[in-house]
């Protein structure tokens, strides 16, 4: 599997750039992933709301939330989430939130 260099540490990622071990995730790593992998230079409070929701949901249930639930619980429309994470909630937001690649994500 490939690796990314994060602060001098090699973190294992899958072929699509998702972190293999979610336990290494922290907010600083989220900022790094957002900028270096997703091209998001600044994480706003709305970005963090989505990131924390997805990360917390994964910790509780062991999987990424369904898109409909993400929209309902954050109060954000899907179109807006795509503005925040141009590669989408399943790919971009989950990657920044430190999840492994969600099932069904292409």
C-alpha positions as CSV (number, residue, x, y, z in Angstrom):
1,X,0.0,0.0,0.0
2,X,1.1,3.6,-0.5
3,X,2.1,6.0,2.2
4,X,1.9,9.7,2.7
5,X,4.5,11.7,4.6
6,X,2.9,13.6,7.4
7,X,5.3,15.5,9.7
8,X,8.1,13.1,9.0
9,X,5.9,10.0,9.7
10,X,4.8,7.6,7.0
11,X,1.1,7.0,7.2
12,X,-0.4,4.1,5.3
13,X,-3.2,5.0,2.9
14,X,-5.1,2.9,0.4
15,X,-4.9,3.4,-3.4
16,X,-7.4,6.3,-3.2
17,X,-5.6,8.1,-0.4
18,X,-7.8,7.1,2.5
19,X,-6.0,6.6,5.8
20,X,-5.9,2.9,6.6
21,X,-5.7,3.3,10.4
22,X,-8.4,5.8,11.6
23,X,-7.0,5.9,15.1
24,X,-4.1,8.1,13.9
25,X,-6.5,10.9,12.9
26,X,-6.4,14.3,14.6
27,X,-7.4,17.8,13.6
28,X,-3.9,18.7,12.4
29,X,-3.9,15.7,10.1
30,X,-7.4,16.8,8.9
31,X,-5.9,20.2,7.9
32,X,-3.0,18.5,6.2
33,X,-5.3,16.1,4.3
34,X,-7.7,18.9,3.3
35,X,-4.9,21.0,1.8
36,X,-2.5,18.4,0.4
37,X,-5.1,15.9,-0.9
38,X,-8.3,17.8,-1.4
39,X,-6.9,21.3,-2.2
40,X,-8.9,23.0,0.6
41,X,-6.7,25.7,2.0
42,X,-8.9,26.8,4.9
43,X,-11.2,24.8,7.0
44,X,-14.2,26.9,8.1
45,X,-16.5,26.2,11.0
46,X,-18.9,24.5,8.4
47,X,-16.1,22.3,7.2
48,X,-15.4,21.3,10.8
49,X,-19.1,20.6,11.5
50,X,-19.1,18.1,8.7
51,X,-15.7,16.6,9.6
52,X,-16.5,16.1,13.2
53,X,-20.0,14.7,12.5
54,X,-18.5,12.1,10.1
55,X,-15.7,11.3,12.4
56,X,-17.9,10.9,15.5
57,X,-20.5,8.9,13.5
58,X,-17.7,6.5,12.4
59,X,-16.4,6.1,16.0
60,X,-19.9,5.3,17.2
61,X,-21.1,3.0,14.4
62,X,-18.0,1.8,12.5
63,X,-19.1,3.2,9.2
64,X,-19.6,6.5,7.4
65,X,-23.1,8.1,7.7
66,X,-25.5,7.9,4.8
67,X,-25.6,11.1,2.8
68,X,-29.2,11.8,3.7
69,X,-28.4,11.5,7.5
70,X,-25.4,13.7,7.1
71,X,-27.5,16.4,5.5
72,X,-30.3,16.1,8.0
73,X,-28.1,16.1,11.1
74,X,-25.8,19.0,10.0
75,X,-28.6,21.0,8.4
76,X,-26.6,21.4,5.2
77,X,-27.9,20.7,1.8
78,X,-26.0,18.2,-0.4
79,X,-25.1,21.0,-2.8
80,X,-23.5,23.0,0.0
81,X,-21.5,20.0,1.2
82,X,-20.1,19.7,-2.4
83,X,-19.1,23.3,-2.2
84,X,-17.2,22.6,1.0
85,X,-15.7,19.3,-0.3
86,X,-15.6,19.5,-4.1
87,X,-14.8,15.8,-4.4
88,X,-17.9,15.0,-2.4
89,X,-19.0,13.9,1.1
90,X,-18.1,10.2,0.5
91,X,-14.7,10.9,-1.0
92,X,-13.4,14.3,0.2
93,X,-15.1,14.7,3.6
94,X,-14.6,11.2,4.7
95,X,-10.9,11.3,3.7
96,X,-10.4,14.5,5.6
97,X,-12.3,13.1,8.6
98,X,-9.9,10.2,8.8
99,X,-12.2,7.4,7.7
100,X,-11.2,4.4,5.6
101,X,-12.8,4.4,2.2
102,X,-16.6,4.1,2.7
103,X,-18.3,1.0,1.1
104,X,-19.8,2.0,-2.2
105,X,-17.4,4.9,-2.7
106,X,-16.0,4.9,-6.2
